[in-house]
């Protein structure tokens, strides 16, 4: 499931490589929303210098639309 042609090199656009880019874009959006520079702890996946900003890293789903039930 490398995303490349059979027998060839994996595609650089593989979904396996997408999470770091997605994480960076999400953090940029939080920084824009808060108007502050963020200190992100990648190991715990939390914003260290603004605990209140962590609410922007997740969401509450309406009943029946939770990812586990989809």
C-alpha positions as CSV (number, residue, x, y, z in Angstrom):
1,X,0.0,0.0,0.0
2,X,2.8,2.4,-0.9
3,X,0.8,4.3,-3.4
4,X,3.3,3.9,-6.2
5,X,3.3,1.9,-9.4
6,X,3.7,-1.9,-8.9
7,X,7.3,-2.7,-8.5
8,X,8.3,1.0,-8.4
9,X,9.2,3.5,-5.7
10,X,6.4,4.6,-3.4
11,X,4.7,7.9,-4.2
12,X,5.8,10.9,-2.2
13,X,2.1,11.7,-1.9
14,X,1.4,8.5,0.0
15,X,-1.2,8.7,2.8
16,X,1.5,7.2,5.0
17,X,3.4,10.5,4.7
18,X,0.4,12.8,5.0
19,X,0.0,13.1,8.8
20,X,3.0,15.4,9.5
21,X,1.8,17.9,6.8
22,X,-1.8,17.7,8.1
23,X,-0.6,18.2,11.7
24,X,1.5,21.3,10.7
25,X,-1.5,22.8,8.8
26,X,-3.8,22.3,11.8
27,X,-1.3,23.9,14.1
28,X,-0.9,26.8,11.8
29,X,-4.7,27.3,11.8
30,X,-4.7,27.2,15.6
31,X,-1.9,29.8,15.7
32,X,-3.9,32.1,13.4
33,X,-7.0,31.7,15.5
34,X,-5.2,32.5,18.8
35,X,-2.9,35.1,17.3
36,X,0.0,33.7,19.3
37,X,3.1,31.7,18.7
38,X,2.5,28.1,19.8
39,X,4.9,25.7,21.6
40,X,3.8,22.2,20.5
41,X,4.8,19.1,22.3
42,X,4.7,16.5,19.5
43,X,5.1,13.6,21.9
44,X,1.9,14.4,23.9
45,X,0.3,16.1,20.9
46,X,-0.6,19.1,23.0
47,X,0.1,22.8,22.9
48,X,2.3,23.5,25.9
49,X,2.2,27.3,26.3
50,X,-1.6,27.8,25.8
51,X,-3.5,24.9,27.3
52,X,-6.8,26.5,26.3
53,X,-5.8,26.3,22.6
54,X,-5.9,22.5,22.7
55,X,-9.7,22.7,22.3
56,X,-9.0,23.6,18.6
57,X,-7.1,20.3,18.0
58,X,-10.2,18.1,18.4
59,X,-14.0,18.4,18.0
60,X,-17.2,17.2,19.4
61,X,-19.3,15.3,17.0
62,X,-23.1,15.2,16.8
63,X,-24.6,11.9,18.1
64,X,-24.5,9.3,15.3
65,X,-21.7,11.1,13.4
66,X,-18.8,10.0,15.7
67,X,-15.9,8.5,13.7
68,X,-16.3,5.2,15.7
69,X,-19.9,4.8,14.5
70,X,-19.3,5.8,10.9
